[in-house]
């Protein structure tokens, strides 16, 4: 009689953020940490490539002013994040577009059908896109509860107060008080205890093999074979 297979340990959702804006880094990490996810912030491409090669990440959130839309890094991310989930795709990317001169990035992102958020973005919109991307690769089983309900009324009030006709949200509508974020974290913490953890198997059991191959292809000097 064979030895029963050991159960596969659930893998924690990992989110890698490439951004050099310290204020933005703090806000993003605080919100994503509250979901129980592992969040890693990196300010430059060298550190980003090193982390990306590990294959430990489910989602990349990248400042498009750092990646550009024609660089080898951008091409690599596009290739890695466009693999369908049913074909083993286990990584998705969300690009952050700046408020100033952001139009130059929007057109190529939309042409490539890549998801992005405009800064300063609404917390609700940001979490909704993060949630959809993680569900797409089965890193989480269902959309975030708070995305659909908890911040709905709060967002409406802030949006009405902003009265902005711009394509970008006002800075006030992006910002949330410490009390609002604390309420979010407390309620989400209670919900986290009641729902199952992330998916058991994120795809390729060897993890990172596709990532390593693509990185070696585009950055041979940094990652030799």
C-alpha positions in Angstrom: 0.0 0.0 0.0 1.4 3.3 -1.0 2.1 6.2 1.3 -0.8 8.8 1.2 0.2 12.0 -0.6 0.9 14.9 1.8 -1.6 17.7 1.6 -0.5 20.8 -0.3 -0.1 23.8 1.9 -2.2 26.8 0.8 0.0 29.5 -0.7 -0.3 33.0 0.6 -1.1 35.6 -2.1 1.9 37.6 -2.9 1.8 41.2 -4.3 4.9 42.9 -5.7 4.8 46.7 -6.0 7.2 48.7 -8.2 6.9 52.3 -7.2 9.3 55.1 -6.1 6.6 57.3 -4.5 7.0 56.9 -0.7 3.6 58.3 0.2 1.9 56.0 -2.3 3.9 53.0 -1.1 2.7 53.4 2.5 -1.0 53.7 1.5 -0.9 50.7 -0.8 0.9 48.5 1.6 -1.5 49.4 4.5 -4.6 48.5 2.5 -3.2 45.3 0.9 -1.6 44.1 4.2 -5.1 44.2 5.8 -6.2 41.4 3.5 -3.5 39.1 4.9 -1.5 39.2 1.7 2.3 39.3 1.5 3.2 42.7 0.1 6.7 43.6 -1.1 7.6 47.2 -2.1 10.6 47.8 -4.4 11.7 51.3 -5.7 13.8 50.3 -8.8 13.9 47.8 -11.7 17.0 45.9 -10.4 15.3 44.9 -7.2 12.0 44.3 -9.0 13.6 41.9 -11.5 15.3 40.0 -8.7 12.0 39.5 -6.9 10.1 38.7 -10.1 12.5 35.9 -10.9 11.5 34.0 -7.7 8.1 33.3 -9.2 6.5 33.9 -5.7 4.1 36.6 -6.8 0.5 36.5 -7.9 0.1 40.2 -8.8 2.5 42.9 -9.9 1.4 46.5 -9.3 3.8 48.8 -11.3 4.3 52.5 -11.8 4.2 52.8 -15.6 6.6 55.7 -15.5 9.3 53.3 -14.3 8.4 50.4 -16.6 7.6 52.6 -19.7 5.5 51.0 -22.5 8.3 50.0 -24.9 11.1 48.8 -22.5 12.3 45.2 -22.2 10.8 45.1 -18.7 7.4 46.1 -20.0 7.6 43.5 -22.8 8.5 40.8 -20.3 5.6 41.7 -18.0 3.2 41.7 -20.9 4.3 38.2 -21.9 4.2 36.8 -18.4 0.9 38.3 -17.4 -1.0 37.5 -20.7 -0.8 33.7 -20.2 -4.3 32.4 -19.7 -5.0 30.8 -16.3 -6.1 27.5 -18.0 -2.7 27.3 -19.6 -0.8 27.8 -16.4 -0.8 31.6 -16.1 -0.2 32.5 -12.5 0.8 36.2 -12.7 -1.1 39.4 -13.5 -0.1 43.0 -13.6 -1.8 46.3 -12.8 -0.2 49.5 -14.0 -0.4 52.8 -12.1 -0.7 55.9 -14.5 0.3 59.3 -13.1 -2.0 62.3 -13.0 0.5 64.6 -14.9 1.2 63.6 -18.5 -0.5 60.3 -18.0 -2.3 60.3 -21.4 0.9 59.1 -23.1 0.7 55.8 -21.3 -3.1 55.2 -21.5 -3.2 54.6 -25.3 -0.5 51.9 -25.4 -2.0 50.2 -22.3 -5.5 50.2 -23.8 -4.2 49.0 -27.1 -2.5 46.1 -25.4 -5.6 45.5 -23.3 -3.6 45.8 -20.1 -5.4 46.9 -16.8 -4.4 50.2 -15.2 -5.5 52.7 -12.7 -5.3 56.5 -12.9 -3.7 58.4 -10.0 -4.9 59.6 -7.7 -7.3 56.6 -7.8 -10.3 55.8 -5.7 -9.8 53.1 -3.1 -12.9 51.3 -4.3 -11.8 51.2 -8.0 -8.3 50.1 -7.1 -9.4 47.2 -4.9 -11.9 46.1 -7.5 -9.3 45.8 -10.1 -6.9 44.0 -7.8 -9.7 41.6 -6.8 -10.7 40.8 -10.4 -7.1 40.0 -11.4 -6.6 37.7 -8.4 -9.8 35.9 -9.1 -8.9 35.5 -12.7 -5.8 33.4 -11.8 -7.7 31.7 -8.9 -5.3 33.3 -6.3 -8.5 34.1 -4.3 -11.8 32.3 -4.6 -14.1 35.3 -4.8 -14.0 39.1 -5.2 -13.2 41.1 -2.1 -16.3 41.6 0.1 -15.3 45.3 0.8 -15.0 46.1 -2.8 -18.6 45.5 -3.6 -20.3 46.7 -0.4 -18.4 48.3 2.5 -17.0 51.3 0.7 -19.9 51.9 -1.7 -21.7 54.6 0.3 -18.5 56.2 1.5 -17.2 56.5 -2.1 -20.5 58.1 -3.3 -20.2 60.8 -0.6 -16.6 61.6 -1.4 -17.2 61.6 -5.2 -20.2 63.9 -4.8 -18.1 66.2 -2.6 -15.3 66.3 -5.0 -17.4 67.5 -8.0 -14.6 66.9 -10.3 -15.0 66.8 -14.1 -11.5 65.6 -14.7 -10.5 62.2 -15.9 -8.6 61.9 -12.7 -10.1 61.7 -9.2 -9.6 64.5 -6.8 -7.0 64.1 -4.1 -9.7 64.3 -1.5 -11.7 61.5 -3.1 -8.5 59.3 -3.1 -7.7 59.9 0.5 -9.3 58.1 3.5 -8.9 59.1 7.1 -7.1 56.9 9.6 -10.5 56.1 11.2 -11.9 54.9 7.8 -8.9 52.7 7.1 -9.0 51.3 10.7 -12.7 50.4 10.2 -11.9 48.7 7.0 -9.1 46.7 8.5 -11.2 45.7 11.6 -14.2 44.5 9.5 -12.0 42.7 6.9 -10.1 41.0 9.7 -13.3 39.6 11.1 -14.3 38.5 7.6 -10.9 36.9 7.0 -11.5 34.5 9.9 -14.7 33.3 8.3 -13.5 32.7 4.8 -11.1 30.1 3.4 -7.6 31.1 2.5 -6.2 31.5 -1.0 -6.1 28.7 -3.6 -4.2 25.5 -2.9 -2.4 25.3 -6.2 -1.3 28.4 -8.2 -0.2 26.5 -11.3 3.2 25.3 -12.3 4.5 23.3 -9.3 8.0 24.2 -10.2 7.0 27.9 -9.9 8.9 30.6 -11.6 10.2 28.5 -14.5 8.3 30.6 -17.0 9.3 33.8 -15.3 13.0 32.8 -15.2 12.9 31.8 -18.9 11.4 35.1 -19.9 13.8 37.1 -17.7 16.9 35.3 -19.1 15.6 36.0 -22.6 15.1 39.7 -22.1 17.9 40.4 -19.6 20.7 37.9 -20.4 23.4 40.1 -18.7 21.4 40.3 -15.4 20.2 36.7 -15.4 22.6 34.4 -17.4 21.5 30.9 -18.2 
